[in-house]
Amino acid sequence: MNILQLLPDTLKKIAVVPLDKKYNSVRSNCFRVGSPALVLTATNELQIKETVKFVAYLNKIENRKIPFSVRSGGHGMMMTSVNNGGIILDISQYNHVTIEDSDKGTVRIQAGAVWGDVAQVLSPYQLAISSGDFGDTGVGGLSIFGGIGLMVRKQGLTIDHIIGARLITGTGSALWVDKEHYSDIFWGIRGGGQIGIVTEFLFEAFKIPTNSRGLQTPVVSQEIMYKVKDICCFIKKWQDWVNNSTVKLTSNLMINKNSDKYCRVNAHNLWCEQKSREATDILDKSKLLGPIEEEKTQELSYAKLVKAPHIPHTGQDKMYIKNGLVQNLSEDIISSIVHLLNSSEIMSIEIRSIGGKLNQKSNSFNAWSHRNVKWFIAIWGSVDNDKKINKLVNPLLNKLDGVYGGYSSDISSEENEKIWSPTTLIRLKKLQLKTDPQGIFTCRR
Ligand SMILES: Cc1cc2nc3c(=O)[nH]c(=O)nc-3n(C[C@H](O)[C@H](O)[C@H](O)COP(=O)(O)OP(=O)(O)OC[C@H]3O[C@@H](n4cnc5c(N)ncnc54)[C@H](O)[C@@H]3O)c2cc1C
């Protein structure tokens, strides 16, 4: 089959095939090198619709399901935005950000944008959306799963701020979904994973007023590198410090075991407002949590903090990531974390404070199933050790309350049962049948 000959004219000019010079720059995401038969680099909604119809047509004439991936930012830890032998629809050039109403904070964002670029557009309007810790992550992939951002305790999940979206179904139709239109689909696209292709989101951003020195969207960022001998004791003290702070503080730890028997703990503490006495008092206390090797505290623009470096995708990060969500870091859980750090297969363990605003929405608000959790734990290792890592982390993860779907490389159905509650899973499966009756979206969680 010559796939190029079958393509409609609207898609020919955006097609990249293996012999093209451009192929190497579009075949991969940041975790995996793909070998697709065809990549379509859409710049408008018509091309997205035509691609969906083309995939459905190919499935029909070939009488099989062709692997079909959708890629926005290419940072999906589930690695499903690339495939081998199939079609990748890349929408990264469909990336405009439009301020609809700066007073209300209403912002229309095309799904191919990356969060660092979104922050640059919003900042002059004193607006921000808490989205993630890295500017290159995509709006599309993050906004269908959750979005644990640097201001999550104060602002909640990214998906909690979506007020409408445009969806291309598996039959190539475009639907506007919000509270009044297709409210079941609107519920599902906010946390339920891939139910069709979301081409744009309408968000309600929040205000961060410019400070008296003219700094736009000012926040206080504190980075500390601790050299810790007793990691158990450190995590307990850190948990107490966060619990005794206000939700204006969100704190993330990245723990690495070193050969010298010490752990290097990289803490990133984010105060989600301009510098104040209150901020200084709380951030100063973090300096008492353990011996410090390096420390840097600065007031800067949120847009500068998450500026996107736009690193090209070459499948460079050969990582495998698992995670869990929990209400309390009990002694037992902390001991299991410490135990894992002793395994050579585990490279790093990340612990993030969540809770706060995330806990204030009901379980039925959107398709995020875990509204009572306060801590997020992610375990990082090499993709070559995926099976070993799954075995090693099970004793810890089995004690936790759930999983964040956007941060797990495990796409098994067992993992899905930890991401979504049984009732949510049933609702999502029904929605998938409704929006994609022929099952063309084969590469998804
Ligand atoms: C370095 C790094 C840092 C991260 N930090 C955070 C963080 O701080 N907080 C957080 O919550 N997450 C974080 N993540 C996880 C990341 O947000 C998710 O994995 C997210 O899915 C990536 O979205 P993407 O568009 O970049 O990825 P992609 O690889 O393009 O897509 C991921 C998945 O979503 C699907 N998809 C993409 N776009 C669409 C669309 N428009 N419509 C329907 N389906 C779509 C894809 O098919 C794929 O299955 C991080 C990931 C990395 C690699």
The ligand as an SDF file (V2000), in Angstrom:
LIG
                    3D

 53 58  0  0  0  0  0  0  0  0999 V2000
    9.9630   16.4880   32.1450 C   0  0  0  0  0  0  0  0  0  0  0  0
    8.5070   16.3110   32.4700 C   0  0  0  0  0  0  0  0  0  0  0  0
    7.9400   17.0600   33.4800 C   0  0  0  0  0  0  0  0  0  0  0  0
    6.5830   16.9020   33.7940 C   0  0  0  0  0  0  0  0  0  0  0  0
    6.0380   17.6450   34.8080 N   0  0  0  0  0  0  0  0  0  0  0  0
    4.7300   17.5190   35.0980 C   0  0  0  0  0  0  0  0  0  0  0  0
    4.1380   18.2930   36.1420 C   0  0  0  0  0  0  0  0  0  0  0  0
    4.7970   19.0930   36.8040 O   0  0  0  0  0  0  0  0  0  0  0  0
    2.8190   18.1180   36.3910 N   0  0  0  0  0  0  0  0  0  0  0  0
    2.0590   17.2420   35.6680 C   0  0  0  0  0  0  0  0  0  0  0  0
    0.8600   17.1490   35.9260 O   0  0  0  0  0  0  0  0  0  0  0  0
    2.5920   16.4890   34.6950 N   0  0  0  0  0  0  0  0  0  0  0  0
    3.9020   16.6060   34.4030 C   0  0  0  0  0  0  0  0  0  0  0  0
    4.4560   15.8220   33.4260 N   0  0  0  0  0  0  0  0  0  0  0  0
    3.6170   14.8020   32.7790 C   0  0  0  0  0  0  0  0  0  0  0  0
    2.9750   15.3480   31.5180 C   0  0  0  0  0  0  0  0  0  0  0  0
    2.2520   16.4940   31.7850 O   0  0  0  0  0  0  0  0  0  0  0  0
    2.0010   14.3290   30.9430 C   0  0  0  0  0  0  0  0  0  0  0  0
    2.6710   13.1460   30.6680 O   0  0  0  0  0  0  0  0  0  0  0  0
    1.2720   14.8660   29.7090 C   0  0  0  0  0  0  0  0  0  0  0  0
    0.4370   13.8420   29.2270 O   0  0  0  0  0  0  0  0  0  0  0  0
    2.2030   15.3280   28.6150 C   0  0  0  0  0  0  0  0  0  0  0  0
    1.4570   15.9940   27.6240 O   0  0  0  0  0  0  0  0  0  0  0  0
    2.1000   16.2910   26.1880 P   0  0  0  0  0  0  0  0  0  0  0  0
    1.0700   16.9360   25.3540 O   0  0  0  0  0  0  0  0  0  0  0  0
    3.4040   16.9630   26.3590 O   0  0  0  0  0  0  0  0  0  0  0  0
    2.4260   14.8130   25.7170 O   0  0  0  0  0  0  0  0  0  0  0  0
    2.1040   13.9290   24.4400 P   0  0  0  0  0  0  0  0  0  0  0  0
    3.1530   12.8750   24.4840 O   0  0  0  0  0  0  0  0  0  0  0  0
    1.9750   14.7290   23.2190 O   0  0  0  0  0  0  0  0  0  0  0  0
    0.6900   13.2950   24.7950 O   0  0  0  0  0  0  0  0  0  0  0  0
    0.4860   12.4850   25.9400 C   0  0  0  0  0  0  0  0  0  0  0  0
   -0.7980   11.6420   25.7500 C   0  0  0  0  0  0  0  0  0  0  0  0
   -1.9090   12.4970   25.5990 O   0  0  0  0  0  0  0  0  0  0  0  0
   -2.5290   12.2870   24.3160 C   0  0  0  0  0  0  0  0  0  0  0  0
   -2.8400   13.5990   23.7520 N   0  0  0  0  0  0  0  0  0  0  0  0
   -1.9580   14.5900   23.4990 C   0  0  0  0  0  0  0  0  0  0  0  0
   -2.5950   15.6570   23.0170 N   0  0  0  0  0  0  0  0  0  0  0  0
   -3.9010   15.3430   22.9640 C   0  0  0  0  0  0  0  0  0  0  0  0
   -5.0570   16.0530   22.5450 C   0  0  0  0  0  0  0  0  0  0  0  0
   -4.9690   17.2930   22.0840 N   0  0  0  0  0  0  0  0  0  0  0  0
   -6.2600   15.4310   22.6130 N   0  0  0  0  0  0  0  0  0  0  0  0
   -6.3460   14.1490   23.0660 C   0  0  0  0  0  0  0  0  0  0  0  0
   -5.2760   13.4340   23.4670 N   0  0  0  0  0  0  0  0  0  0  0  0
   -4.0680   14.0260   23.4210 C   0  0  0  0  0  0  0  0  0  0  0  0
   -1.4680   11.5800   23.4800 C   0  0  0  0  0  0  0  0  0  0  0  0
   -2.0380   10.8110   22.4620 O   0  0  0  0  0  0  0  0  0  0  0  0
   -0.7540   10.7530   24.5170 C   0  0  0  0  0  0  0  0  0  0  0  0
   -1.4610    9.5610   24.7680 O   0  0  0  0  0  0  0  0  0  0  0  0
    5.7970   15.9630   33.0790 C   0  0  0  0  0  0  0  0  0  0  0  0
    6.3790   15.2160   32.0500 C   0  0  0  0  0  0  0  0  0  0  0  0
    7.7230   15.3800   31.7480 C   0  0  0  0  0  0  0  0  0  0  0  0
    8.3280   14.5530   30.6710 C   0  0  0  0  0  0  0  0  0  0  0  0
  1  2  1  0
  2  3  1  0
  2 52  2  0
  3  4  2  0
  4  5  1  0
  4 50  1  0
  5  6  2  0
  6  7  1  0
  6 13  1  0
  7  8  2  0
  7  9  1  0
  9 10  1  0
 10 11  2  0
 10 12  1  0
 12 13  2  0
 13 14  1  0
 14 15  1  0
 14 50  1  0
 15 16  1  0
 16 17  1  0
 16 18  1  0
 18 19  1  0
 18 20  1  0
 20 21  1  0
 20 22  1  0
 22 23  1  0
 23 24  1  0
 24 25  2  0
 24 26  1  0
 24 27  1  0
 27 28  1  0
 28 29  2  0
 28 30  1  0
 28 31  1  0
 31 32  1  0
 32 33  1  0
 33 34  1  0
 33 48  1  0
 34 35  1  0
 35 36  1  0
 35 46  1  0
 36 37  1  0
 36 45  1  0
 37 38  2  0
 38 39  1  0
 39 40  1  0
 39 45  2  0
 40 41  1  0
 40 42  2  0
 42 43  1  0
 43 44  2  0
 44 45  1  0
 46 47  1  0
 46 48  1  0
 48 49  1  0
 50 51  2  0
 51 52  1  0
 52 53  1  0
M  END
$$$$
